[in-house]
Amino acid sequence: MTAIATNRRARFDYEILEKFKAGIELTGHEAKSIKMGRLNISGAHAIARSGELYILGMEVPSFQPKNAPSDYDPKRTKKLLMNRKEINYLTGKLQTNLTLVPLSVYTDRGLVKIELGLGRGRKKKDKRELIKKREMEKEIRKHGDVGS
């Protein structure tokens, strides 16, 4: 399992409740481009449409721009490959104001997989509190336990 791309912003913008793994339906150009590490998953999210899950906003530049098909779209909507039971579960959760965001893209035995996080969006106030908490923990680690 080799990580190709991670979405650090998703862990900051969303409170991740559950994690799922899925395959991605790709063309040959997209698969080669992703395996070379040329993709952008920040700002991407998954939606449920007619009993299937799709990922929107994941940008995959062409593998060879001069040799790419004329109708190649780097931001094409890509179908996610999961078990029917998981798809039904996630479809229900997506209707309750939760968001499915990509956390990382990796290869597993030559196949491109994506790790998705089911999360609730954080408000600006929550983000500020999280930053303060991290700063306090960093300060404590830096100076050690001064009080005792």
N, C-alpha and C positions, 0 to 999 in steps of 0.2 A: 504494500500500500504506500504509494508515493504521492505526497501532497503536491498539487500543481498550483493552486491558488487558494487563498483564504480571504474571507470577508470579515476583517476585524471590526469594521464599522457596525455590522449587524449586531454584534454582541454588546455594543455600546447603545445603539438605538432601540434595541428590543430586549425584553426580559425573556430569555429562552426557557420554555417550559418542558419541551420534549425534543428529541433529535430522531431523525429518520434518514435512511440511506435509500438512494434510488439510482437507477440507470438513466441515461439520457439517450434519446433517439437522435442520432447525428448522421450527417452525410460524411463521405470520405474526407473531403477538404476540411470540414470542421474538426473531425477526430484528429487528423494530423496536426492541425493548428493548435488544438488544445494540448496535445501531448508535448508540443514544443513550448508550452507555457504561455501562449499568446491568447489570453482571454481576460475579460473584465466582468466580475460578478457583483461589484458594488452597485447598489441601486436596483438589483434584480429582485424579483419576487415570484411566487408561484400562485396560480389561480386554478380553480376547478371549473371545467366547462364540459357539459354533456357526459358526465361520468368519467372524465379523464383529468389528469393534472398536467398543466403546462407551465413552463417557466418563461417569464417575460423580462426583457431588459438585460439579458446576458449577452454581452457583445463578444463575438468570435471573429476576428479579422481573418481574411482568406489566407490560406497556407502559402500560395504563390499568387500575388496580385495580378501578374501578367497572364497567368494561366487559369484564373478563376472563371467559372461560368458567368455568362453575361447577366443572368438573373440572380446572382449571389447577393444575399442580404445578411450583413453581419449581425443584425439584431433580430433575426428570425425567431419566431416563437417555437420552442422546442418541447416535445412531448416527454414527460417523465414516465419511467417504467417502474411500476410498483405492483404489489399484490392487490387484488380487488378489495380485500378486507381493509388494507391500509388506506387505499384510495377512498373508500366509503367513510372510514373513520375521520380522515383529514377533511373531506368535503363537509362533514357535519361540524367540525371544529372551525373551519374557515367561515362558516355562517354565523359564528358567535364572536365576531370582532377580533379574531386572532389572525395573524399573518404567518405565511410560510416563506421564510427567507433562506437563501443559500448561505451556508457557513463555510464550506470548502468544496473544492473539486479535486479529485484524486484518481489515480489509476489502480485497479485491482485485477491482477492477472491479465493485463493488457486491455482491459475494458475501462472506459471512462465512467466514473461514478460521481455522484454529488451527495453531500451531506446537507440535509435541510433541517432548519430549526423552526419549530412551531412556537411563536412568541407573541407577546403583547407589547405594543409600542410604549416606550417610556416618554413621559412628559418632560419638559425642559427642567422643571424643578427636581424631578427624580434624577436627571442626568447630573445636575449640579451637586446633589447630595452624594451621588456615586463618586464623583471626582474628589469631593472633600474627604470621603471615607478612604479612598485610595491614598490620598496625600497623607492622611493621619497614619495609616498603616506603614507607609514608606518612611515617615519620620521616626516612628517607633522602632522599626528595623534598623534604621541608620544609627540612632543613638542608644539603642538597647533599652532595657528596663531601668530607668533612672530613679523611679520612686522607691525601690527597695534597697 
